[in-house]
């Protein structure tokens, strides 16, 4: 017998009731955000915070794209992992595309649960830099080297110094820092913008959507407000100041919805300093070079990407950034919302085999453990020494 006051209602009935209650409010909020974006987008363009970009035609460029990936399989209370990076090079002459080189590196081992995802991210960044260095030492000229990972490490990646369970993570972090530091110490003077004839090294990612939103909330009519933007972007301070009258709308719009609302096809944001306080970036010596970035949208169907570039003004200026952005847009003609520049996309295809490989690697490990083959080999070597 059911107790008095109990209502018997299926999940479908509950969902139907909640839909009727909440849909008008949800629709109203979304419509208000759309109206806010329709008002804000023209202000960002008139202020120079969003810029149209011309694409080169025909495109003549030699570009290397480096993609990274890791795959894991659970085993014995931990994980087996394979982390790999693939470098794929394209030569584009009068818009005709041809592959002109490939390289790869991989790392296999076991890993525990502590900071697993961060450790694998660090390994991938280290491998990307290793392939970038190999490409520079190749001797063949190249215009662009594109990585699908950050150029420097944020402080959120730093391990807890005194916790013993972070020992392995700390070692991985230190190893990655050492590779990045040595790379910039050795190759900085051969890279653009320090060498105007050298290749550009850029990190391409889909993150930090809130950077330009945060900057727009500052009073750009003041020197402090403008300090995060490159002066060569020639921001219209008065027009930028008008954005502050829409501060309530700015605050109510999510970062990703905001960036999708203000960036139309073939546009980029004004370049900004990703970390004015270099103490928040590692390795410190490399980060002293500065780090600038901008978001861009390559076409109607392509996603928005963030470009990271080492350096600062006066080495980088608006004209050089426009040229680079136009080249990247041409390289992102296909791929949809997940699009990356073409050489990175092709390298990512190579990395798809990593999942199957780790499964195969795990089955071999399990077979060896069950048959104790590894132990027998060790014992046979020991017997030979006695």
C-alpha positions in Angstrom: 0.0 0.0 0.0 1.4 3.4 -1.0 1.7 6.1 1.7 -0.6 9.1 1.6 0.7 12.0 -0.5 3.0 9.9 -2.6 2.8 10.8 -6.4 3.6 8.0 -8.8 5.2 9.7 -11.9 7.4 8.1 -14.5 10.7 9.8 -15.7 9.1 10.7 -19.0 6.2 12.5 -17.2 8.7 14.4 -15.0 10.7 15.5 -18.0 7.6 16.6 -19.8 6.6 18.8 -16.8 10.1 20.2 -16.4 10.2 21.0 -20.1 7.0 23.1 -19.9 8.3 24.9 -16.8 11.8 25.7 -18.0 11.7 26.1 -21.7 10.3 29.7 -21.8 13.1 30.9 -19.5 15.8 29.1 -21.4 14.6 30.4 -24.8 14.3 33.9 -23.3 17.9 33.8 -22.0 19.3 32.5 -25.3 17.4 35.1 -27.3 18.8 37.8 -25.0 22.3 36.6 -25.5 21.8 36.5 -29.3 20.6 40.1 -29.2 23.6 41.1 -27.0 26.0 39.4 -29.5 24.3 41.2 -32.4 25.0 44.5 -30.7 28.5 43.7 -29.6 29.9 42.1 -32.8 29.9 45.4 -34.8 31.5 47.2 -31.8 34.4 44.7 -31.7 35.0 45.3 -35.5 34.9 49.1 -35.3 37.2 49.0 -32.3 39.7 46.8 -34.2 39.4 44.0 -31.7 38.2 41.8 -34.6 39.9 42.2 -38.0 39.1 40.8 -41.5 42.0 38.9 -43.1 42.9 38.5 -46.7 44.1 35.1 -47.8 47.1 34.7 -50.2 46.1 33.4 -53.7 48.0 31.5 -55.0 49.5 30.0 -51.9 53.2 29.1 -52.0 54.5 27.7 -48.8 56.4 24.8 -47.2 54.9 23.8 -43.8 55.5 21.1 -41.2 52.6 20.1 -38.9 53.3 18.1 -35.7 50.4 16.3 -34.1 50.5 14.5 -30.8 48.4 11.8 -29.1 48.5 9.3 -26.3 46.4 6.1 -25.7 46.1 4.0 -22.5 44.9 0.6 -21.4 44.1 -0.3 -17.8 46.3 -3.1 -16.5 47.2 -4.3 -12.9 45.8 -1.3 -11.2 47.5 1.2 -13.5 47.8 2.0 -17.2 49.9 1.0 -20.1 50.4 4.0 -22.4 51.7 4.9 -25.8 52.5 8.5 -26.5 53.4 9.5 -30.0 54.1 12.5 -32.2 54.0 12.6 -36.0 55.5 15.4 -38.2 54.1 15.6 -41.7 55.4 18.1 -44.2 53.6 19.7 -47.1 54.9 21.7 -50.0 52.3 23.9 -51.6 53.1 25.5 -54.9 50.4 27.6 -56.7 47.8 26.0 -54.5 48.9 22.5 -55.6 49.6 20.3 -52.5 52.2 17.6 -52.2 53.6 15.7 -49.2 57.4 16.2 -48.9 58.4 14.4 -45.7 57.4 12.6 -42.5 58.9 11.8 -39.1 57.7 10.3 -35.8 58.6 9.5 -32.3 56.9 7.3 -29.6 57.2 6.4 -26.0 55.8 3.2 -24.3 55.6 2.5 -20.6 53.3 1.9 -17.7 51.9 4.8 -15.6 49.8 5.1 -12.4 46.6 7.0 -11.7 48.3 10.1 -10.1 48.2 13.0 -12.5 47.9 10.6 -15.4 46.4 13.1 -17.9 48.8 15.9 -17.1 51.8 13.5 -17.3 50.7 12.4 -20.7 50.2 16.0 -21.9 53.7 16.8 -20.8 55.1 13.8 -22.7 53.3 14.9 -25.8 54.6 18.5 -25.6 58.2 17.1 -25.1 57.8 14.9 -28.2 56.4 17.8 -30.3 59.5 19.9 -29.4 61.8 17.0 -30.2 60.3 16.6 -33.7 60.4 20.4 -34.2 64.1 20.4 -33.4 64.8 17.5 -35.7 63.0 19.4 -38.5 65.2 22.5 -37.9 68.3 20.4 -37.9 67.3 18.8 -41.2 68.7 21.8 -43.1 65.9 22.0 -45.7 64.2 25.4 -45.5 60.6 25.5 -44.2 58.2 28.4 -43.8 56.1 27.2 -40.9 56.3 24.6 -38.1 53.0 24.1 -36.5 52.5 22.3 -33.2 49.1 21.1 -31.9 50.1 21.9 -28.3 51.1 25.0 -26.2 54.5 26.5 -26.6 55.1 27.0 -22.9 53.7 25.5 -19.7 51.2 27.3 -17.4 51.7 27.1 -13.7 48.7 24.9 -13.4 50.9 22.1 -14.8 53.5 22.4 -12.0 53.6 19.4 -9.6 53.4 19.7 -5.8 57.0 19.8 -4.8 56.9 17.8 -1.5 54.3 15.1 -2.1 56.1 11.8 -2.6 53.3 10.4 -4.8 54.1 13.1 -7.3 57.7 12.0 -7.8 57.2 10.5 -11.3 55.0 13.5 -12.4 57.7 15.8 -11.1 60.4 14.0 -13.2 58.2 14.2 -16.3 57.6 17.9 -15.7 61.3 18.6 -15.3 62.2 16.6 -18.3 59.7 18.5 -20.5 60.9 21.9 -19.1 64.5 20.9 -19.9 63.6 20.0 -23.6 61.7 23.3 -24.1 64.4 25.4 -22.4 67.2 23.8 -24.5 65.2 24.2 -27.7 64.8 28.0 -27.3 68.3 28.4 -26.1 69.6 26.6 -29.2 67.2 27.7 -31.9 65.7 31.1 -31.0 68.0 33.2 -33.1 67.2 31.0 -36.2 63.4 31.4 -35.8 61.1 34.2 -36.9 60.8 37.0 -35.7 64.4 37.1 -34.5 65.6 35.9 -37.9 63.3 37.5 -40.5 64.2 34.8 -43.0 63.7 32.0 -40.5 60.7 29.7 -40.0 57.7 30.6 -37.8 57.1 28.2 -34.9 53.4 28.4 -33.8 51.3 26.4 -31.4 47.7 25.8 -32.6 45.0 25.0 -30.0 41.3 25.4 -29.2 41.5 27.0 -25.8 41.6 30.3 -23.8 38.4 31.5 -25.4 38.0 34.0 -22.6 41.2 36.0 -23.2 39.7 38.5 -25.6 36.5 38.6 -23.5 38.5 39.5 -20.4 40.4 42.2 -22.3 37.2 43.7 -23.6 35.9 44.1 -20.1 38.9 46.4 -19.3 38.7 50.1 -20.0 40.7 50.2 -23.2 40.8 54.0 -23.1 43.5 53.8 -20.5 47.1 52.7 -20.8 46.6 49.9 -18.3 43.6 48.6 -20.2 45.5 48.5 -23.5 48.6 46.9 -22.0 47.6 43.3 -22.9 47.1 44.2 -26.6 49.8 44.8 -29.2 50.1 48.5 -30.0 50.5 47.8 -33.7 46.9 46.5 -33.8 45.9 50.2 -33.7 42.8 49.8 -31.5 40.2 52.6 -31.7 40.1 53.4 -28.0 36.9 55.4 -28.1 35.0 52.7 -30.0 36.5 50.1 -27.6 35.2 52.2 -24.7 31.7 51.9 -26.0 31.9 48.2 -25.3 31.7 48.9 -21.6 28.1 50.1 -21.9 27.3 46.4 -22.7 29.2 45.0 -19.7 26.1 43.2 -18.4 25.6 41.4 -21.7 29.3 40.5 -21.9 29.2 39.0 -18.4 26.1 36.8 -19.2 27.6 35.2 -22.4 29.7 32.1 -22.1 33.3 32.2 -23.4 32.8 29.8 -26.3 29.4 31.3 -27.3 31.0 34.7 -27.2 33.9 34.0 -29.4 31.7 32.2 -31.9 29.4 35.3 -31.9 32.0 37.9 -32.7 34.2 36.0 -35.1 32.8 35.5 -38.6 34.5 33.8 -41.5 38.1 34.9 -42.3 38.5 37.1 -39.3 40.9 37.1 -36.3 40.9 38.8 -33.0 43.5 41.5 -32.1 46.7 39.9 -30.9 47.1 39.9 -27.1 49.8 39.0 -24.6 48.9 35.6 -23.2 50.8 36.1 -20.0 52.0 39.6 -19.1 53.3 38.2 -15.8 56.0 35.7 -17.1 56.3 34.2 -13.6 53.1 32.2 -14.5 54.8 30.6 -17.5 57.5 27.9 -17.6 60.3 27.5 -18.4 61.1 31.0 -17.1 64.1 31.8 -19.3 62.2 30.8 -22.5 59.1 32.6 -21.4 61.1 35.9 -21.1 60.9 36.0 -24.9 57.1 36.8 -24.4 54.1 35.0 -25.7 51.4 36.5 -27.9 48.3 35.0 -29.4 45.1 35.5 -31.4 42.0 33.6 -32.3 40.9 33.1 -35.9 38.1 31.5 -37.9 39.1 30.1 -41.2 35.7 29.6 -42.9 31.9 29.2 -42.4 32.2 25.5 -41.3 35.6 25.5 -39.5 36.1 25.8 -35.8 37.9 28.6 -34.0 41.6 28.1 -33.2 44.1 29.9 -30.9 47.6 30.7 -32.3 50.5 31.0 -29.8 53.7 32.7 -30.9 56.9 33.3 -28.9 58.0 36.9 -28.8 56.5 40.4 -28.4 56.5 43.8 -29.9 58.4 45.2 -31.7 59.5 41.8 -33.2 55.9 40.9 -33.9 53.5 43.4 -35.5 50.0 43.5 -37.0 51.1 43.1 -40.6 53.2 40.0 -39.9 50.3 38.5 -37.9 47.9 39.2 -40.7 50.2 37.4 -43.2 50.5 34.3 -40.9 46.8 34.2 -40.2 46.0 34.3 -44.0 48.3 31.3 -44.5 46.7 29.4 -41.7 43.2 30.1 -43.1 44.2 28.6 -46.4 45.6 25.5 -44.6 42.2 25.1 -42.9 40.0 24.8 -45.9 38.7 21.4 -44.9 37.9 19.5 -41.7 34.8 21.2 -40.3 34.5 22.2 -36.6 37.5 20.0 -35.7 39.7 21.4 -38.4 43.4 22.0 -37.8 45.9 23.2 -40.5 46.1 20.5 -43.1 49.5 19.0 -42.2 48.4 18.6 -38.6 45.1 17.0 -39.8 47.1 14.5 -41.9 49.4 13.7 -39.0 46.4 13.1 -36.8 45.2 10.5 -39.2 48.5 8.6 -38.7 48.0 8.7 -34.9 44.6 6.9 -35.1 46.4 3.6 -35.1 47.7 4.2 -31.6 44.6 2.9 -29.8 44.8 -0.5 -31.6 48.5 -0.7 -30.9 48.1 -0.2 -27.2 45.5 -2.9 -27.1 47.9 -5.2 -28.9 50.7 -4.2 -26.6 48.6 -4.9 -23.5 47.6 -8.4 -24.8 51.3 -9.2 -25.4 52.2 -8.0 -21.9 49.5 -10.1 -20.4 50.6 -13.2 -22.3 54.2 -12.7 -21.2 53.1 -12.3 -17.6 51.0 -15.4 -17.7 53.7 -17.5 -19.3 56.4 -15.9 -17.2 58.5 -15.7 -20.4 60.2 -12.5 -19.3 61.2 -14.0 -16.0 62.5 -17.1 -17.7 64.7 -15.0 -20.0 66.1 -13.1 -17.0 66.8 -16.3 -15.2 68.5 -17.9 -18.2 70.9 -14.9 -18.5 71.6 -15.2 -14.8 72.3 -18.9 -15.1 74.8 -18.2 -17.9 76.7 -15.8 -15.6 77.1 -18.4 -12.8 
